[in-house]
Amino acid sequence: MHLIQELERTRDETLKCFSLNRGDLARTYAPGKWSVGYILHHLSDSETVFFDRIRRVLSEPRQVLWVMDQDAWARGLDYSRVPLDISRRVYESVRNAIIYYAGVHYERSGHLEFVHSVDGVRTLRDEFDKVAAHNEHHLSQVRLALGRPAA
């Protein structure tokens, strides 16, 4: 399945970024934007939010699930102090679980709905697709910050 391949590809590229040196982790893709390190923390936190939504939709479909305020998470969780290795381990384990659930439920249960507090009615399939697209979006920012060509 193409989605599984994309989830694995973005996982593998993201995991390599956690090993970047301090200078590269501090780089940004534009003035005033998050550093590569902050983006990695954000990806880890986003995975936990996506995974929670996926499990809620499978267990209790059609409920309202709230948007994530990414800036509030960065401030409240103090990304500047969180050890990057913690975020790496969370990202890797949660992404592997998402890959598992995508393999089992993308086709079989992808029609299940939930109500996103901003975007309205969405399906489980939409959420799985969003995981891959969201990760790729942020990887493009990391590549830009590092002066690397697009994948």
N, C-alpha and C positions, 0 to 999 in steps of 0.2 A: 504494500500500500504506500502510495506517494507520501501521505501525511507522516507515517512512521519514519520513512527515510528522512524527511525534513526535520522531524523532531530529533532524530539521532544526529543528523549533520549539525544542526544548530547547537545541540548539547555538546558535541565534541569540540566545536570551534570555541564555544563559550568557556568550556573547562580549560582550554589552553590559555585563555586570557587571564585566568586567575593566577597563572605563574609568571606574569609579566613583572619586570623590575619596577621598583618604586617610582622611577622617573616616568615610565610609560603609564603606570596606573594614575599618575597625577595629571596627565594630558587631557585636554578637552577638545571637542570637535568644533567649538566656536566659543567666542568670548561670552562669559557668564553662564555657560552650560555646565552640566555635571561632568565630573572627571570620569575617566574609564573605571576607576575603583568604585565610584558611586553608582555608575551604571550596572556594575556587577552585583553590588548589594541590591539594587532595585530589581534586577532580573531574578535574584534569589527570592526576594519577597513576593514578587509578582507570581512566581511559580506556586508559592504556597496559597495565594489567593485563587489562582486558576484551579488548583487541585481541590481546594475547599469547594469551589463552585461545582466542579465536576462531580464530586461525591454527593453534594447536596441535591443536584439534579437527579442523579441516579437513585437516591434514597427518598427524596421528598420533592418530586417535580412540581413545577408551576409556582414556586414561591418567589418572593421579591428578594433579589440579591443586590447588595449595595456596591456602588462604585468605590474604587480605591483612590484615595487622595495621596498620590505618590510623593508630593512635597511634604505632606504632614508625616508620612512614614519616614522619610529621610531625616526630618528634624526630630521626630519623637523617638526614633530608634537610634539616633545619633550615628549616622553612617561614618562619620569621621573617626569614631572610636571602636566600632565593631571590627574584630579580627576578620580579615578577608577569608581565612580558612574556614571559619564557621559558615559564612555565606556560601562558600564553595561546596561544602559537604551537604548543606540544606538543598542547594540548587540541584546537585547531582542526584541525591536520593529522591527528591520530589519529581524531578524530570523523569527518572526511570519509572516511577509509579505512574506518571501520566502516560508514558509510552505503553505501559502494560494496559491501562484502562482504555486507551485509544484503540489498541489492537482488539480488545474484547468488545467494546461498546460503540465504536464510531458508526459502524453500519447497523448493528442490532438495535441500539438505543439512541442513535443520533437525532431522532425526531423529538425526543423529550424536550419540553420547554421549561424556561424560567423567565422571570421578568427582571431585566436589568434596570436598576434605578434611574439610569440616564438613557440607555439605548432602547428600552422597551422589551418586547417579547423577542427572545433569542432561543436557539436550540443548543442542545449538547454538542451537536456537530459544529455549530458556529463557534462554540467555546474552544473545542479542540483545535480548530483552524486558527483561532486567535492566538493560542499559545505559540504556535510556530511563527506566525506573522509578527507577533510582538517581539519575539526573540530576534528574528531577522532584522527588524527595524532597529533595534538597539545594537546589534552587531555591525550594522552599516555605520552607525555613529562611532563605534569603537574603531572600525577600519579607517574612517575619516580622521579621527584623532591621532591615529598611529601613522597616517600617511600611506596606508595600504590600499591596493586596488579592491574594488568590489568583488565579491565571490562569484 
